[in-house]
Amino acid sequence: MTTLPLYTPLTIPTRTLTPQTDQSYGANPIFDFDAGHFLVNPDGTFVVRDDKEGFTNQIRKILTTPRGRYPIYNLEYGVEIYDLLGKKLTYEEFCSEAQRMIIDALIYDSRIVKVYNFSFTALARDQVLISFTYDDVWGQTQKVQVTY
């Protein structure tokens, strides 16, 4: 008769969802969306912000960077929505996939707790305005609009 090893259930850690008391948002390099590049100090280093504006700039950068296209970013950075453009999908299929892809893009940032309340507005045949809300670990709620 063989004896089976003892079974120990796997414990999966979960993210703490309690709001943080400090307002440090981490160092975020600032991207100038009009000029199309990161801001640089006179000494050649990147301009970084550790406040809400820096965090918001980082979220916008994630949402406008195609995932896997630029080798400077890891494969978790950016959004895959650009892969949907030009595919033959119904509006409902596009909305469902776009919502999943935005959540997937933002969930890798440990400062994001929840992404929800999506709405989609067709602007043109090949353009859509996506609005949604996210909560961060500091207990702040932010509404976002992005056009693809």
Residue pairs with C-beta under 8 A, 6 or more apart in sequence:
15 110
15 113
16 137
17 113
17 137
19 137
19 138
19 139
20 137
20 138
20 139
23 51
23 52
23 138
24 50
25 49
25 50
25 51
25 52
25 54
25 55
25 111
25 138
26 50
26 54
26 55
26 111
27 48
27 49
27 50
27 54
28 48
28 49
28 50
28 54
28 55
28 57
28 58
29 38
29 39
29 46
29 47
29 48
29 58
30 38
30 39
30 46
30 47
30 48
30 49
30 54
30 57
31 37
31 38
31 39
31 57
31 60
31 61
32 38
32 39
33 60
33 64
38 46
38 47
39 46
39 47
40 46
40 47
41 47
48 54
49 57
52 140
55 111
55 136
56 142
58 109
59 106
59 109
59 112
59 134
59 142
59 144
60 144
60 146
62 77
62 78
62 79
62 105
62 106
62 109
63 79
63 102
63 105
63 106
63 144
63 146
64 79
64 146
65 73
65 77
65 78
65 79
66 78
66 79
66 80
66 82
66 83
67 75
67 76
67 77
67 78
67 79
67 80
67 105
68 75
68 78
68 80
69 78
70 78
76 108
77 108
78 105
79 101
79 102
79 104
79 105
80 101
80 104
80 105
81 97
81 98
81 101
81 102
81 148
82 148
84 94
84 97
84 98
84 101
85 126
85 148
89 97
91 120
91 122
94 120
94 128
95 118
95 120
98 120
98 128
98 130
98 148
99 118
99 132
102 115
102 118
102 130
102 132
103 115
106 112
106 115
106 134
107 115
110 137
111 136
111 137
111 138
112 134
112 135
112 136
112 137
113 134
113 135
113 136
113 137
114 134
114 135
115 132
115 133
115 134
116 132
116 133
116 134
117 131
117 132
117 133
118 130
118 131
118 132
119 130
119 131
119 132
120 128
120 129
120 130
120 131
121 128
121 129
121 131
122 128
123 129
123 147
127 147
127 148
128 147
128 148
129 145
129 146
129 147
130 145
130 146
130 147
130 148
131 143
131 144
131 145
132 143
132 144
133 141
133 142
133 143
133 144
134 141
134 142
134 144
135 141
135 142
136 142
